[in-house]
Amino acid sequence: MHLYLAHYLIKTLYDQHKMKTQIQLVKPGSFNNEDHWYPKALNATIHPMVNFFLNLDKQKIITRYCHLHPKVNKTKLEEILSYSCRYFLWSGADLFNATSEDGNRQMVVIENNSCPSGQKSMPLLDDNKEDGSYRLLIERTFKDLVKSKRGVSKLDGALGVIYDKNYMETSGYAAVIADVFNEDVYLIPYYDLKENHHVKIEDGIIYIQVEKQWQPMRALFRYVTQKPWNRLPLQSKTKILNPTVACLAGGRNKMVAAKAYDIYNTELENDGLQINMPETIWDISKNEIPLWIQKLGGHAVVKIPYSNAGQGVYTITSPQELDQFMAEEIAYDRFIVQSLIGNFNWSSRSKDGKYYHVGTIPTSNGSTYVADIRMMVSSTKDGIKPLCIYSRRAAKPLSSYLEKGSNSWDMLGTNLSIKLGENQWGSDTNRLMLMDRRDFNKLGLGLDDLIEAYIQTVLSTIAIDKMCKTLYNSKGKFRHKLFKSLNNDLTLLDEIMR
């Protein structure tokens, strides 16, 4: 345990040394791939099956999927994979490879993240293209947004990357944007609970202070993940990828995401398609939680809907874990409870039956670990396309039976981020599993699993984008009353910038 803590501290000190508190100017030609990948990923060779999947033609994916799922409406699937998002342009879904007691395997969407991490964990597809899928995202999606006529297309100003964590990736994006647009780019820290005097918003335009002058920004690439709605506007003349609404509509809001998925599933039910998700009970107060956990057989997941990076998620498998959760002081009023996917002997029994983790291929001592799949995609003029993939495993192997006093999170939690203080993060890269020749084989995944994960990611992305559209009226104004009816949490509502 002390070795793990030492690793976290060393990594965090490194991250904090590199994390800047002042605006940086990033010039074209400054991209250095060693600064923007984990060493483990920088020296990895992509697995041939993953490379093959990422280069698959859309029609081949559709034909293969419909062959294996004959009830799927092929025309509808073509429409879905050709969909261009209006708001939720860049996303990353976290999925579990699960199976039922009858052997029905599914990729289950746990959440879909706005402004997701992943580039620093993705081996290069082509060794001759050293900026990898950083450049793919900027050229496919950000470049089109900046040059589009959507919003104020002729706003004069600079380009920037605005962030509150993950300096390794955000600085990489800034360098690639500088290369693609052949102009200087500003790298702008913007932390929660800070004064942030270097940023101001006037008449919907975001300005940054550079050498005592206020510089208007025509477009921003956003990696602000901690409550972005409390300091970025919902109506902005400065173009933002992703805009704040993408977070409120589901990208950083698990409550509204669950409703968006449910609504879209209703639309899809006659086409043989659906977003696979755990059974979800939403809009519940803290006092109601024990009743719903009891209904799910004493095993469940409780989530603070607006947290991310592995924070605010509680796996409940015993009265002790429930008591620990109930004793915590939590600022928000509303929660969601979901069926728990664990081992077959201790998973929730939901209305769709019991699902449990497929897990990794057993180790030499017979241990199987829970692992998730992060599938990152972005919207293009030709549809939603995959960018990169990685996986994370839990800290401890999955037990067949729970011992009294055991910590279920150690067996089920996969997120690598560790919060060590205000705006301070570490990362346990020992549990990172790459899409390389070595790690990928341990996941036990095939090509059809990757296709299923991609389609689930696309479906959940579209569901959230449709919710974004619903939250604006015909005049482009955010519908605060509608949002309150969807998510009546007074603490959250007070946080949203007006």
Buried (B, 14 or more C-beta within 10 A) or exposed (E): EEEEEEBBEEBBEEBBEEBEEEBEBBEBEBBEBEBBBBEBBBEBEBBEBBBEBBEBEBEEBBEBBBEEBEEBBBEBBBEBBBBBBBBBBBBBBBBBBBBBEEEEBBBBBBBBBBBBBBBBBBBBBEEEEBBBBBBBBBEBBBBBBBEEEEBBEEBEBBBBBBBBBBBBBBBBBBBBBBBBBEEBBBBBBBBBEBEEEBBEBEEEBBBBEBEEEEBBBBBBBBBBBBBBBBBBBBBBBBBBBBBBBBBBBBBBBBBBBBBBBBBBBEEBEEBBBBBBBBBBBBBBEBEBBBEBBEBBBBBBBBBBBBBBBBEBBBBBBBEEBBEEBBEEEBEBBBBBBBBBBBBBEBBBBBEBEBBBBBBBEEEEEEEBBBBBBBBBBBBBEEBBBBBBBBBBBBBBBBBEEBEEEBBBBBBBBBBBBBBEEEBBBBBBBEBBBBBBBEBBEBBBBEEEBBBBBBBBBBBBBBBBBBBBEBBBEEEEEBEEEEBBEBBEBEEBBEBBBE
